[in-house]
C-alpha cells in the first residue's frame, strides 16, 4: 500500500469496486499497482493523486484521519464516481479499522491507534454479547463472510485480487453492522495479509496470514452454526472503564514497530496486587518514532515524567480509566503523580521471579485454534520473570538455563533466547550478542513467551541477580537496577570479566525441538501452500499420487489424524464434478474450505501441545 495515502473504511473501498463494470474490474489490479507507486500531492489533510493527463483523484479524510464516506473520495474524470481511477486509488490506500472510523472522544488518539496497528481486535465489554445465540442478522452476516473468505482461500494469494478482497471488505462491514466484531477484525487482518503477500511486503508473514484466515473461517463457521459462545461475537472497540485509584510500578519499556508504519513505546507496569498494566505512545513514524518515543512524555501524568522514568519509577493515579487488557487511559479526569519505583527484589516484582517457569508458561499457553483472542491479548500483556544463567551459543541459538530455588544451578529448564524485535536500529540483537559473550553469566530476565517456538523466551529487560557479586551484571547507577534491552545498550564494562565466571558444561547440540523435528511440517507445508497458491496448488499431492510420501511419513510417525487430514485436503482440492453433459462444474469452495480449516485447526492445536511439552522441567519429561 502507499503509506502517503490515508486509510479507507472497508465499506467505502468495497462500494467503489462494486460499481465498476466487468471490463473495468479486469483492469483494477494492474491499476492499483500503478497508483501504489504514484506520487501523492499533500495539501494539509487533502491528498491528490494524478491519474494521467485528464483525471485526478482527491481524498479528503474526516476528523479521524480516514476516508469514511464516499463523498470524501472524488475523481475529476467523466465516469466518476463509477471510474477505475477512484477505485484503484482507494485500493492503494490502507484499510482502516472500524475503531478509526468511529473514534470516540475523551481518550488520546495514540492509545487507540495502538490497537489498530499492532493487529489487536477490539477488547472491551462495552457491548453486551447475546447469551442465547446469534441473531438472524448475525447468522446471515457470518454466512456471507464465510463465503467470501472461502473464495479467497480457493483462489489463493495470486488470484485474490481487488475484487475478491472487496467481497471480504463488504462482508466485514455487514458483520460490523450485525455486531460481529471478532469476525470483522479477523476479516480486515486477512485483507491486509493478502495485500502484503501480493505486494511482497517486508512485514508480511505467510504464517500470520494462515493464522488470520484460520481465525476468520473458524469464527464464522461456529457463528453460522448458531454457536452461543459470547466470545465468538466479540466487542466493538476498546472503551475505558473507571478504575478509581491505582498505584503502579514500572517494570520495563518496549519499542513497538508495526508493519503499517506506526512506531512508539509501551511501558509495562505492575500493581501491588500483581495485576499488569501498560501505558502506550504509538503514532505514525515507524522505527524513528519508536526510538524517539523512548523518552516521550507519559500521557497520564503531570507532564514531568517520560517513559524512561516511568519504567524505573511509578505512578499514583486517581480517577484511572482502564481497558480490559490493562491499557491505562488518559482522559480529562485522570490525575497521575510520579512516585519512586520498586526494585526487582521487592514487592510484586520479587513475586514475579518466585514462580517456576513451567508454571508461569502453563498459565499462558492455551488451546491456540479456539482460544478467545481478547483473552489471548490480555495474557500476552502479562510478562514472565525468571532467573537464568547464560549457557552459550549453539547453531546461532543463545541458550540459557533456569536457576530455581532449591535446585542445583545447572539442573534447570534449558530455554532459547531470541530478540524481541530484530530491527537493526533497535538494541535487542546487539544486547543479546553481548550477553552471549559471557557463558556463566547469571541475571534476572523479564520477557515475553514465544507461543510458536519450543521453549523460547524473548527478553525485554535484564537485571543483576540478587545476592550475586561477581558473576552478574554491573549496570550503571542511573539505570536504577535494570536495562531495557530495546533501548539501553549493554557494553563490555557492564559485564564481569570472562575469567571471573564459573565454567558451564558445553553443549554439542541444541536441545530437542519436537515442533521442528516432528513430520508435521509436511501438513504445515500443505496448509500454507493452499493459502499461497490456492486450490490448484493444494491438489498436486492428489494428482501425482502423493509422490513426496507425505501421507505415508505422517502415518509411520504416528500422526494418523494428520495423515488423514492431509489426504482429505488434497483430495477435496482435486475434487471436480461433472454435469449431465460431462462438462466440469465449478468446484465447491465451501467444502474445500472446511477441509482446509480442519487441517489448520488440528495443526495449530498439535503444535501448541508440542510447545507446551518443551516447557516442562527436566525431571518430568
Secondary structure per residue as TSV (DSSP state, phi and psi in degrees):
chain	resnum	aa	ss	phi	psi
A	1	X	-	360.0	158.5
A	2	X	-	-85.1	113.1
A	3	X	T	-67.8	-14.9
A	4	X	T	-81.5	-13.2
A	5	X	S	-90.4	148.5
A	6	X	-	-75.9	156.8
A	7	X	-	-66.1	151.9
A	8	X	B	-122.2	135.8
A	9	X	-	-61.0	143.0
A	10	X	H	-56.3	-40.4
A	11	X	H	-68.4	-30.2
A	12	X	H	-70.5	-44.8
A	13	X	H	-64.4	-41.1
A	14	X	H	-66.8	-40.2
A	15	X	H	-65.8	-35.1
A	16	X	H	-65.2	-34.0
A	17	X	H	-77.4	-37.1
A	18	X	H	-62.7	-31.7
A	19	X	T	-85.4	-3.4
A	20	X	S	-75.4	149.6
A	21	X	-	-74.0	163.5
A	22	X	H	-61.5	-33.7
A	23	X	H	-65.8	-41.9
A	24	X	H	-71.6	-31.9
A	25	X	H	-62.9	-34.0
A	26	X	H	-66.1	-24.3
A	27	X	H	-95.2	-3.3
A	28	X	H	-65.9	-46.6
A	29	X	H	-61.0	-42.6
A	30	X	H	-65.5	-37.3
A	31	X	H	-68.1	-37.8
A	32	X	H	-62.7	-43.0
A	33	X	H	-59.0	-35.5
A	34	X	H	-67.1	-45.1
A	35	X	H	-80.2	-16.2
A	36	X	H	-62.4	-36.0
A	37	X	S	-98.6	2.0
A	38	X	S	-73.6	147.1
A	39	X	-	-67.4	146.3
A	40	X	E	-118.6	129.0
A	41	X	E	-91.9	124.0
A	42	X	E	-104.5	124.0
A	43	X	E	-130.1	84.0
A	44	X	T	69.9	-123.1
A	45	X	T	-86.6	-12.2
A	46	X	E	-82.3	140.1
A	47	X	E	-120.8	131.6
A	48	X	E	-120.0	133.6
A	49	X	E	-123.9	122.5
A	50	X	E	-82.8	124.8
A	51	X	-	-115.2	76.0
A	52	X	S	83.4	-166.5
A	53	X	S	-80.6	-27.1
A	54	X	S	-112.8	5.9
A	55	X	-	-141.1	145.1
A	56	X	E	-145.3	132.5
A	57	X	E	-101.7	128.6
A	58	X	E	-114.7	123.7
A	59	X	E	-109.6	126.2
A	60	X	E	-122.8	91.7
A	61	X	-	-63.2	155.1
A	62	X	-	-80.8	-169.7
A	63	X	T	-60.1	-27.8
A	64	X	T	-76.5	-8.9
A	65	X	S	89.6	1.8
A	66	X	S	-118.0	154.7
A	67	X	B	-83.0	106.5
A	68	X	-	-113.1	-0.5
A	69	X	S	-139.0	144.9
A	70	X	G	-60.0	-30.5
A	71	X	G	-70.3	-13.2
A	72	X	G	-85.2	-3.1
A	73	X	E	-124.0	110.3
A	74	X	E	-125.9	136.8
A	75	X	E	-116.1	146.8
A	76	X	-	-89.8	-0.7
A	77	X	S	-78.2	168.4
A	78	X	T	-71.9	-25.1
A	79	X	T	-84.6	-9.0
A	80	X	T	-59.4	143.3
A	81	X	T	-90.4	7.8
A	82	X	S	-94.0	42.2
A	83	X	S	-109.9	160.0
A	84	X	H	-70.8	-34.4
A	85	X	H	-58.5	-50.3
A	86	X	H	-64.0	-45.8
A	87	X	H	-64.2	-38.8
A	88	X	H	-69.4	-41.0
A	89	X	H	-65.2	-42.2
A	90	X	H	-64.3	-34.3
A	91	X	H	-69.2	-23.5
A	92	X	H	-83.1	-8.5
A	93	X	S	-84.6	152.2
A	94	X	-	-63.0	154.7
A	95	X	B	-85.1	127.1
A	96	X	-	-82.1	147.2
A	97	X	-	-76.7	156.9
A	98	X	H	-60.5	-32.5
A	99	X	H	-64.6	-32.7
A	100	X	H	-66.9	-38.7
A	101	X	H	-72.9	-28.0
A	102	X	T	-120.7	37.8
A	103	X	-	-56.6	133.9
A	104	X	-	-89.8	157.0
A	105	X	S	-90.8	157.6
A	106	X	S	108.2	-14.7
A	107	X	S	-124.9	148.0
A	108	X	-	-66.0	141.5
A	109	X	H	-58.0	-33.2
A	110	X	H	-59.9	-33.7
A	111	X	H	-74.5	-29.8
A	112	X	H	-77.1	-33.9
A	113	X	H	-71.4	-22.9
A	114	X	H	-58.1	-45.4
A	115	X	H	-61.0	-39.6
A	116	X	H	-74.5	-32.9
A	117	X	H	-104.9	-9.0
A	118	X	T	-98.4	5.1
A	119	X	T	85.2	27.9
A	120	X	-	-98.1	131.7
A	121	X	-	-83.8	159.8
A	122	X	-	-54.9	140.6
A	123	X	-	-137.6	39.6
A	124	X	-	-123.5	158.8
A	125	X	-	-97.4	35.1
A	126	X	-	-77.6	-16.5
A	127	X	S	-115.6	121.6
A	128	X	-	-69.0	136.1
A	129	X	-	-94.3	144.0
A	130	X	-	-68.5	142.8
A	131	X	S	-98.6	-16.6
A	132	X	S	-102.2	10.3
A	133	X	-	109.8	167.7
A	134	X	-	-64.7	150.9
A	135	X	-	-78.3	172.8
A	136	X	H	-61.5	-39.8
A	137	X	H	-64.9	-38.5
A	138	X	H	-69.2	-37.5
A	139	X	H	-61.8	-44.4
A	140	X	H	-65.1	-41.0
A	141	X	H	-66.3	-39.2
A	142	X	H	-65.0	-41.3
A	143	X	H	-66.4	-38.6
A	144	X	H	-64.7	-43.1
A	145	X	H	-69.7	-35.9
A	146	X	H	-61.2	-44.5
A	147	X	H	-64.5	-41.8
A	148	X	H	-66.2	-41.6
A	149	X	H	-67.9	-36.7
A	150	X	H	-63.1	-38.4
A	151	X	H	-65.5	-39.7
A	152	X	H	-64.3	-43.4
A	153	X	H	-61.7	-45.5
A	154	X	H	-64.9	-35.6
A	155	X	H	-73.8	-36.3
A	156	X	H	81.8	167.0
A	157	X	H	-57.4	-45.2
A	158	X	H	-61.8	-33.5
A	159	X	H	-99.0	-4.8
A	160	X	-	-86.0	73.0
A	161	X	-	-82.2	-160.6
A	162	X	H	-63.4	-33.3
A	163	X	H	-67.7	-47.0
A	164	X	H	-64.2	-38.6
A	165	X	H	-65.3	-36.9
A	166	X	H	-63.7	-35.0
A	167	X	H	-64.3	-39.9
A	168	X	H	-66.8	-41.0
A	169	X	H	-65.1	-41.4
A	170	X	H	-62.5	-44.7
A	171	X	H	-66.3	-34.0
A	172	X	H	-67.4	-36.0
A	173	X	H	-65.7	-41.3
A	174	X	H	-60.9	-39.1
A	175	X	H	-64.9	-38.8
A	176	X	H	-64.4	-42.4
A	177	X	H	-63.4	-30.6
A	178	X	H	-84.9	-4.9
A	179	X	T	88.7	16.0
A	180	X	-	-93.7	77.2
A	181	X	H	-75.5	-32.8
A	182	X	H	-67.2	-44.1
A	183	X	H	-65.7	-39.1
A	184	X	H	-62.9	-44.1
A	185	X	H	-62.4	-40.8
A	186	X	H	-65.6	-38.0
A	187	X	H	-63.6	-42.5
A	188	X	H	-65.4	-36.5
A	189	X	H	-66.6	-36.5
A	190	X	H	-63.5	-45.1
A	191	X	H	-61.6	-43.9
A	192	X	H	-62.9	-39.6
A	193	X	H	-65.3	-41.1
A	194	X	H	-64.3	-43.4
A	195	X	H	-62.8	-41.7
A	196	X	H	-63.8	-38.3
A	197	X	H	-68.4	-41.9
A	198	X	H	-67.9	-33.2
A	199	X	T	-91.7	0.8
A	200	X	T	54.1	47.1
A	201	X	-	-66.0	145.6
A	202	X	T	-62.9	-31.2
A	203	X	T	-86.4	1.7
A	204	X	-	-78.3	138.8
A	205	X	-	-129.7	122.4
A	206	X	H	-60.7	-38.1
A	207	X	H	-61.6	-35.8
A	208	X	H	-67.1	-40.5
A	209	X	H	-65.2	-39.7
A	210	X	H	-61.3	-44.0
A	211	X	H	-65.2	-40.3
A	212	X	H	-67.7	-40.5
A	213	X	H	-67.9	-37.1
A	214	X	H	-63.0	-44.5
A	215	X	H	-61.2	-42.8
A	216	X	H	-66.0	-47.5
A	217	X	H	-67.8	-39.2
A	218	X	H	-65.9	-45.1
A	219	X	H	-64.0	-46.6
A	220	X	H	-70.2	-33.0
A	221	X	H	-67.5	-40.1
A	222	X	H	-68.9	-39.3
A	223	X	H	-65.3	-42.0
A	224	X	H	-64.6	-24.5
A	225	X	T	-89.3	12.4
A	226	X	T	64.5	34.5
A	227	X	-	-65.0	127.6
A	228	X	-	-85.2	3.1
A	229	X	-	-61.3	121.0
A	230	X	H	-60.5	-28.9
A	231	X	H	-63.2	-25.1
A	232	X	H	-70.2	-26.6
A	233	X	H	-78.0	-41.9
A	234	X	-	77.8	-173.8
A	235	X	-	-133.3	163.0
A	236	X	S	-70.7	-58.2
A	237	X	S	-158.6	170.9
A	238	X	-	-78.1	96.3
A	239	X	-	-94.1	150.6
A	240	X	-	-102.7	128.1
A	241	X	E	-100.4	151.8
A	242	X	E	-64.1	140.1
A	243	X	E	-124.3	-10.5
A	244	X	E	83.3	-136.6
A	245	X	E	-99.6	141.6
A	246	X	E	-139.6	146.4
A	247	X	E	-122.9	118.1
A	248	X	E	-123.3	151.6
A	249	X	E	-119.7	135.9
A	250	X	E	-69.7	139.5
A	251	X	E	-111.7	-53.2
A	252	X	E	-169.3	169.0
A	253	X	E	-121.6	151.5
A	254	X	E	-135.0	125.6
A	255	X	E	-70.4	144.1
A	256	X	E	-123.6	127.5
A	257	X	E	-131.7	123.4
A	258	X	-	-103.2	161.0
A	259	X	T	-71.8	-11.6
A	260	X	T	-100.7	14.0
A	261	X	S	95.0	8.1
A	262	X	E	-94.9	152.9
A	263	X	E	-153.1	160.8
A	264	X	E	166.1	-152.8
A	265	X	E	-140.5	146.9
A	266	X	E	-124.9	124.7
A	267	X	E	-102.6	125.9
A	268	X	E	-92.3	135.6
A	269	X	E	-128.7	158.2
A	270	X	E	-137.6	142.3
A	271	X	E	-95.1	171.7
A	272	X	T	-62.2	-28.2
A	273	X	T	-88.8	7.1
A	274	X	S	90.8	-1.0
A	275	X	-	-74.6	145.0
A	276	X	E	-97.6	142.6
A	277	X	E	-137.0	170.2
A	278	X	E	-152.1	154.1
A	279	X	E	-126.2	126.8
A	280	X	E	-118.8	150.5
A	281	X	E	-142.1	90.3
A	282	X	E	-126.2	125.0
A	283	X	E	-142.7	171.7
A	284	X	E	-59.6	141.4
A	285	X	-	149.4	-12.3
A	286	X	H	65.0	-145.0
A	287	X	H	-67.0	-33.0
A	288	X	H	-62.7	-40.3
A	289	X	H	-66.8	-38.4
A	290	X	H	-64.5	-40.3
A	291	X	H	-70.8	-41.3
A	292	X	H	-70.2	-25.6
A	293	X	G	-77.0	-3.8
A	294	X	G	-55.5	-35.1
A	295	X	G	-119.7	27.3
A	296	X	-	-70.2	151.5
A	297	X	B	-66.7	136.8
A	298	X	-	-73.7	132.2
A	299	X	S	-64.0	-54.3
A	300	X	S	-80.4	85.2
A	301	X	S	-174.0	-173.1
A	302	X	-	-87.2	-1.4
A	303	X	S	92.5	-4.0
A	304	X	S	-98.7	-2.3
A	305	X	-	-118.7	131.5
A	306	X	B	-106.1	177.8
A	307	X	H	-67.3	-32.3
A	308	X	H	-63.0	-41.9
A	309	X	H	-71.1	-37.3
A	310	X	H	-66.9	-35.9
A	311	X	T	-66.4	-17.5
A	312	X	T	-118.4	5.9
A	313	X	E	-126.1	-140.0
A	314	X	E	-162.3	176.0
A	315	X	E	-137.7	140.0
A	316	X	E	-108.3	111.5
A	317	X	E	-112.6	134.0
A	318	X	E	-116.5	143.7
A	319	X	E	67.6	32.3
A	320	X	E	-64.9	144.7
A	321	X	E	-117.0	144.5
A	322	X	E	-143.8	135.7
A	323	X	-	-87.3	166.6
A	324	X	T	-69.6	-14.1
A	325	X	T	-97.4	9.7
A	326	X	S	91.1	8.6
A	327	X	B	-78.1	122.9
A	328	X	B	-81.3	133.8
A	329	X	-	-88.0	172.3
A	330	X	-	-137.2	49.6
A	331	X	-	-72.4	179.9
A	332	X	T	-64.5	-30.6
A	333	X	T	-89.0	2.1
A	334	X	-	-85.5	129.5
A	335	X	E	-124.0	128.5
A	336	X	E	-132.4	133.8
A	337	X	E	-119.2	125.1
A	338	X	E	-62.7	139.5
A	339	X	E	-134.7	159.4
A	340	X	E	-60.5	145.9
A	341	X	-	-87.8	-179.5
A	342	X	-	-110.6	150.1
A	343	X	-	-78.2	167.5
A	344	X	T	-75.3	5.4
A	345	X	T	-111.3	8.5
A	346	X	S	-140.2	157.8
A	347	X	H	61.9	-147.3
A	348	X	H	-65.1	-23.6
A	349	X	H	-70.8	-35.4
A	350	X	H	-66.3	-37.5
A	351	X	H	-64.9	-25.1
A	352	X	H	-62.4	-30.0
A	353	X	T	-98.8	0.4
A	354	X	T	-86.3	-13.2
A	355	X	S	-93.3	130.7
A	356	X	-	-59.0	148.3
A	357	X	H	-57.6	-41.3
A	358	X	H	-60.8	-38.0
A	359	X	H	-72.2	-42.5
A	360	X	H	-63.4	-39.9
A	361	X	H	-71.7	-39.5
A	362	X	H	-59.8	-31.9
A	363	X	T	-74.2	-14.8
A	364	X	T	-109.6	-20.0
A	365	X	-	-91.4	101.2
A	366	X	-	-94.7	-166.4
A	367	X	-	-84.1	104.2
A	368	X	G	-52.7	-51.9
A	369	X	G	-69.4	-29.2
A	370	X	G	-111.8	6.0
A	371	X	S	-71.9	149.7
A	372	X	-	-73.7	121.5
A	373	X	H	-61.5	-27.8
A	374	X	H	-67.9	-41.6
A	375	X	H	-69.1	-37.5
A	376	X	H	-62.9	-37.8
A	377	X	H	-65.4	-39.7
A	378	X	H	-64.6	-46.6
A	379	X	H	-69.3	-27.9
A	380	X	H	-65.2	-28.3
A	381	X	T	-77.5	-10.3
A	382	X	S	-91.9	109.1
A	383	X	-	-79.2	167.2
A	384	X	E	-113.2	136.4
A	385	X	E	-115.6	143.8
A	386	X	E	-160.2	158.2
A	387	X	E	-101.2	128.7
A	388	X	E	-131.1	160.2
A	389	X	E	-123.0	131.4
A	390	X	E	-71.8	125.2
A	391	X	E	-92.2	-43.8
A	392	X	E	146.8	-171.1
A	393	X	E	-112.8	128.7
A	394	X	E	-130.8	120.7
A	395	X	T	52.1	46.6
A	396	X	T	66.6	18.0
A	397	X	E	-112.3	128.1
A	398	X	E	-84.6	120.7
A	399	X	E	-108.5	144.2
A	400	X	E	-140.7	157.0
A	401	X	E	-123.2	141.1
A	402	X	E	-70.4	138.4
A	403	X	-	-106.6	115.0
A	404	X	-	-119.6	146.7
A	405	X	T	-62.2	135.6
A	406	X	T	79.0	11.8
A	407	X	S	-130.7	141.0
A	408	X	-	-55.6	150.8
A	409	X	G	-52.2	-45.9
A	410	X	G	-101.0	32.5
A	411	X	G	-117.4	17.1
A	412	X	S	-95.3	-172.9
A	413	X	-	-72.3	130.4
A	414	X	E	-91.1	124.2
A	415	X	E	-130.5	164.2
A	416	X	E	-100.4	144.9
A	417	X	E	-114.6	126.6
A	418	X	-	-125.4	151.0
A	419	X	-	-61.2	139.5
A	420	X	S	-65.5	-33.4
A	421	X	-	-146.1	123.0
A	422	X	-	-87.7	9.6
A	423	X	-	-61.2	132.5
A	424	X	T	-64.7	-20.7
A	425	X	T	-82.9	-5.9
A	426	X	S	-103.5	164.1
A	427	X	S	-91.6	-1.7
A	428	X	H	-55.3	-55.7
A	429	X	H	-64.9	-44.0
A	430	X	H	-61.9	-37.9
A	431	X	H	-68.6	-39.6
A	432	X	H	-66.0	-34.8
A	433	X	H	-63.4	-39.2
A	434	X	H	-62.0	-45.6
A	435	X	H	-64.6	-37.1
A	436	X	H	-65.7	-20.8
A	437	X	T	-76.9	-3.1
A	438	X	S	-127.3	73.2
A	439	X	T	-58.8	136.8
A	440	X	T	97.0	-8.5
A	441	X	-	-66.5	133.3
A	442	X	E	-108.6	136.9
A	443	X	E	-159.7	163.7
A	444	X	E	-99.1	140.7
A	445	X	E	-130.9	135.2
A	446	X	E	-116.1	127.9
A	447	X	E	-156.6	-173.4
A	448	X	E	-117.4	134.4
A	449	X	E	-65.6	137.0
A	450	X	-	-95.9	105.2
A	451	X	T	-74.9	-7.5
A	452	X	T	-106.8	1.2
A	453	X	S	-125.3	152.7
A	454	X	T	-68.7	121.1
A	455	X	T	39.6	61.4
A	456	X	E	-124.3	132.3
A	457	X	E	-121.1	139.9
A	458	X	E	-109.5	100.2
A	459	X	E	-67.4	142.4
A	460	X	E	-109.7	-29.4
A	461	X	E	-154.9	154.1
A	462	X	E	-134.6	158.5
A	463	X	E	-149.0	160.1
A	464	X	E	-62.5	150.2
A	465	X	-	-78.8	128.0
A	466	X	T	-60.5	150.5
A	467	X	T	62.9	17.8
A	468	X	-	-120.4	124.0
A	469	X	S	-104.4	-28.8
A	470	X	S	-111.8	-42.2
A	471	X	S	-96.3	39.3
A	472	X	B	-141.3	-178.3
A	473	X	-	-69.8	154.5
A	474	X	-	-126.7	80.6
A	475	X	-	-85.1	153.7
A	476	X	-	-62.5	152.1
A	477	X	G	-61.8	-36.2
A	478	X	G	-69.5	-14.1
A	479	X	G	-80.5	-7.9
A	480	X	T	53.6	43.5
A	481	X	T	99.5	-12.2
A	482	X	E	-151.8	161.3
A	483	X	E	-117.9	127.8
A	484	X	E	-82.7	113.4
A	485	X	T	-67.4	-18.9
A	486	X	T	-82.1	-17.6
A	487	X	T	-125.8	-49.6
A	488	X	S	-77.5	133.3
A	489	X	-	-101.4	120.6
A	490	X	-	-80.0	126.3
A	491	X	-	-109.7	173.7
A	492	X	G	-60.0	-31.5
A	493	X	G	-67.5	-18.7
A	494	X	G	-87.0	-2.9
A	495	X	S	-112.7	149.8
A	496	X	-	-72.4	157.8
A	497	X	-	-59.5	147.2
A	498	X	G	-61.7	-34.4
A	499	X	G	-76.1	-7.7
A	500	X	G	-91.2	-3.7
A	501	X	S	-94.9	142.6
A	502	X	-	-67.5	151.2
A	503	X	-	-70.0	146.0
A	504	X	-	-117.8	142.9
A	505	X	-	-63.1	127.9
A	506	X	-	-68.6	147.8
A	507	X	-	-110.9	126.5
A	508	X	S	-85.1	-20.8
A	509	X	S	-148.7	162.1
A	510	X	-	-69.1	153.3
A	511	X	-	-64.9	159.3
A	512	X	-	-56.6	140.5
A	513	X	-	-124.7	90.2
A	514	X	H	-63.1	-25.9
A	515	X	H	-66.7	-43.4
A	516	X	H	-80.5	-32.3
A	517	X	H	-84.1	-24.7
A	518	X	S	-67.8	147.6
A	519	X	T	-71.3	9.7
A	520	X	H	-62.1	-15.6
A	521	X	H	-60.3	-25.5
A	522	X	H	-67.5	-42.1
A	523	X	H	-71.0	-39.0
A	524	X	H	-60.7	-41.3
A	525	X	H	-63.6	-40.2
A	526	X	H	-66.2	-41.5
A	527	X	H	-62.9	-41.5
A	528	X	H	-73.6	-37.7
A	529	X	H	-63.0	-35.7
A	530	X	H	-61.9	-33.9
A	531	X	H	-79.6	-46.1
A	532	X	H	-76.3	-28.7
A	533	X	H	-114.5	-14.9
A	534	X	-	90.9	-175.3
A	535	X	H	-61.4	-39.2
A	536	X	H	-63.1	-40.4
A	537	X	H	-67.8	-37.6
A	538	X	H	-69.8	-19.8
A	539	X	T	-83.5	-8.4
A	540	X	H	-57.4	-44.3
A	541	X	H	-59.4	-33.5
A	542	X	H	-73.9	-32.5
A	543	X	H	-75.3	-33.5
A	544	X	T	-99.6	14.0
A	545	X	T	67.9	33.4
A	546	X	S	54.4	53.4
A	547	X	T	-61.1	-31.7
A	548	X	T	-72.9	-13.7
A	549	X	-	74.5	25.0
A	550	X	H	-64.6	-46.0
A	551	X	H	-64.2	-42.9
A	552	X	H	-64.0	-42.8
A	553	X	H	-63.5	-41.2
A	554	X	H	-64.5	-41.1
A	555	X	H	-68.2	-40.8
A	556	X	H	-65.1	-32.6
A	557	X	T	-80.2	-1.8
A	558	X	T	95.1	0.0
A	559	X	-	-91.6	69.6
A	560	X	H	-68.5	-40.2
A	561	X	H	-63.1	-41.9
A	562	X	H	-61.1	-39.9
A	563	X	H	-63.6	-44.4
A	564	X	H	-64.4	-41.0
A	565	X	H	-68.0	-38.1
A	566	X	H	-63.8	-45.7
A	567	X	H	-65.0	-41.0
A	568	X	H	-65.9	-38.4
A	569	X	H	-66.4	-45.0
A	570	X	H	-65.3	-39.4
A	571	X	H	-67.3	-41.1
A	572	X	H	-67.4	-36.1
A	573	X	H	-64.8	-31.4
A	574	X	H	-91.8	-1.8
A	575	X	-	-68.9	129.5
A	576	X	-	-138.3	131.4
A	577	X	-	-106.4	161.8
A	578	X	B	-126.0	149.7
A	579	X	-	-83.9	-174.9
A	580	X	T	-65.6	-17.2
A	581	X	T	-96.4	4.4
A	582	X	S	83.9	6.3
A	583	X	-	-83.0	143.4
A	584	X	B	-70.1	127.5
A	585	X	-	-89.9	159.8
A	586	X	-	-64.8	131.8
A	587	X	-	-66.6	151.5
A	588	X	-	-80.5	110.4
A	589	X	H	-70.2	-25.3
A	590	X	H	-75.2	-37.3
A	591	X	H	-63.7	-40.3
A	592	X	H	-65.5	-39.6
A	593	X	H	-63.5	-37.8
A	594	X	H	-65.2	-41.6
A	595	X	H	-65.1	-41.8
A	596	X	H	-65.8	-42.1
A	597	X	H	-63.2	-41.1
A	598	X	H	-60.7	-43.5
A	599	X	H	-66.9	-41.0
A	600	X	H	-67.9	-40.7
A	601	X	H	-66.4	-44.4
A	602	X	H	-60.7	-44.5
A	603	X	H	-61.6	-46.8
A	604	X	H	-63.4	-42.5
A	605	X	H	-66.4	-40.8
A	606	X	H	-69.0	-42.4
A	607	X	H	-64.9	-36.8
A	608	X	H	-64.6	-38.8
A	609	X	H	-64.4	-38.3
A	610	X	H	-66.1	-39.2
A	611	X	H	-64.2	-42.6
A	612	X	H	-59.0	-38.1
A	613	X	H	-64.8	-31.1
A	614	X	H	-72.9	-13.6
A	615	X	T	-94.4	5.8
A	616	X	S	-79.4	142.5
A	617	X	-	-62.2	155.8
A	618	X	G	-57.0	-35.1
A	619	X	G	-75.5	-5.3
A	620	X	G	-113.1	-0.5
A	621	X	-	-76.1	360.0
